Amino acid sequence: MTTPVERLSRNVEASLAAKRQMLADPQIMAAFDAAARLIVSCYKAGGRLYIAGNGGSAADAQHLAAEFVSKLARDRAPLPAEALTTDSSILTAIGNDYGFDRVFERQLAGKATEKDVFLGITTSGESANILKALDHCISRGLPSVVLSGRGGGSARLRANYCIAVPGEATSTIQELHIVLAHTLCECVEAAMFDDEPLSPRSTACPLAFS
């Protein structure tokens, strides 16, 4: 029988291994670099960030939106960010009238403009409501970023930048998503409020960005 300490040790080791694998993957690093630059550019142009996910990823979306609007690690002006997971009346109205698959797409249609960014969080890359939101982004020219796992699934083919992290367990993938989300917010804070412009991309981060 596995003891609680043995189970904890196993989970910590899996998390550490996934983090090391992420750091060693140039494709992940390139996608993160490009996503950070995209979000900084969005805010500098007066745009806002819309974030969505399901279940634990919905909580992550709300967590990240709170840190942009309040702060991560320093006093500064609020940055406009909204989790599309929090208004029960909107969610149930859209779900009832149009289906749960459209709960994020419909909100983006009513709120987002081309200067904004949509950030979807889906550990599988196959969440139907995230995919429909990404399809809306494509049709409207709205830039998008996805935090995913398991190779990115169908979301990889739809998002401008898909950061698909390693990890077998959903919990491990979600732990890496939190590291990515915190670091995205940290990058934005530094660029917007610390007079710390993003340095040029290294050759390890070749994705185009404009």
PESULBEL-V101624 format. One record per backbone hydrogen bond with DSSP energy under -1.0 kcal/mol. NH is the residue of the N-H (numbers start at 1). CO is the residue of the C=O. If there is no record, write none. Layout:
nh=NH co=CO
nh=NH co=CO
This chain:
nh=7 co=3
nh=8 co=4
nh=9 co=5
nh=10 co=6
nh=11 co=7
nh=12 co=8
nh=13 co=9
nh=14 co=10
nh=15 co=11
nh=16 co=12
nh=17 co=13
nh=18 co=14
nh=19 co=15
nh=20 co=16
nh=21 co=17
nh=22 co=18
nh=23 co=19
nh=24 co=20
nh=25 co=22
nh=29 co=25
nh=30 co=26
nh=31 co=27
nh=32 co=28
nh=33 co=29
nh=34 co=30
nh=35 co=31
nh=36 co=32
nh=37 co=33
nh=38 co=34
nh=39 co=35
nh=40 co=36
nh=41 co=37
nh=42 co=38
nh=43 co=39
nh=44 co=40
nh=45 co=41
nh=46 co=43
nh=47 co=42
nh=49 co=80
nh=50 co=117
nh=51 co=82
nh=52 co=119
nh=57 co=54
nh=59 co=55
nh=60 co=56
nh=61 co=57
nh=62 co=58
nh=63 co=59
nh=64 co=60
nh=65 co=61
nh=66 co=62
nh=67 co=63
nh=68 co=64
nh=69 co=65
nh=70 co=66
nh=79 co=68
nh=82 co=49
nh=84 co=51
nh=91 co=87
nh=92 co=88
nh=93 co=89
nh=94 co=90
nh=95 co=91
nh=96 co=92
nh=97 co=93
nh=98 co=94
nh=99 co=94
nh=102 co=99
nh=103 co=100
nh=106 co=102
nh=108 co=104
nh=109 co=105
nh=110 co=106
nh=111 co=107
nh=112 co=108
nh=116 co=113
nh=117 co=48
nh=118 co=143
nh=119 co=50
nh=120 co=145
nh=121 co=52
nh=122 co=147
nh=131 co=127
nh=132 co=128
nh=133 co=129
nh=134 co=130
nh=135 co=131
nh=136 co=132
nh=137 co=133
nh=138 co=134
nh=139 co=135
nh=140 co=136
nh=141 co=137
nh=142 co=137
nh=145 co=118
nh=146 co=161
nh=147 co=120
nh=148 co=163
nh=152 co=149
nh=155 co=125
nh=156 co=152
nh=158 co=155
nh=159 co=155
nh=161 co=144
nh=163 co=146
nh=165 co=148
nh=173 co=169
nh=174 co=170
nh=175 co=171
nh=176 co=172
nh=177 co=173
nh=178 co=174
nh=179 co=175
nh=180 co=176
nh=181 co=177
nh=182 co=178
nh=183 co=179
nh=184 co=180
nh=185 co=181
nh=186 co=182
nh=187 co=183
nh=188 co=184
nh=189 co=185
nh=190 co=186
nh=191 co=187
nh=192 co=188
nh=193 co=189
nh=194 co=190
nh=196 co=190
nh=205 co=202
